[in-house]
Amino acid sequence: MRLRQAFRFALRGLATNRMRSALTTLGILIGVAAVISLVAIGNGSSAAVQSQLGKLGTNTLTVRAAQGGTGGRNGGGGGGAL
């Protein structure tokens, strides 16, 4: 099949099934827009968190591992008296 024949065949298929072609195009556009917006939201959130952590200073944030088991009185999660 030559390139010209394939192109004619594709155009004929698009013209025959206009609604299917339009819905497929719409679905692709919505999918691409969703991916682009999610990436933009992720990058914006990351920048906001980094900005907030930068405002805290270098010696303010301390991360320590919890001591003891995974539950009970001495477990992690800030357990204490109610």
Secondary structure, DSSP 8 states (H G I E B T S, - for coil): --HHHHHHHHHHHHHHTHHHHHHHHHHHHHHHHHHHHHHHHHHHHHHHHHHHHHHH-SSS-------S-SSSTTSTTT----
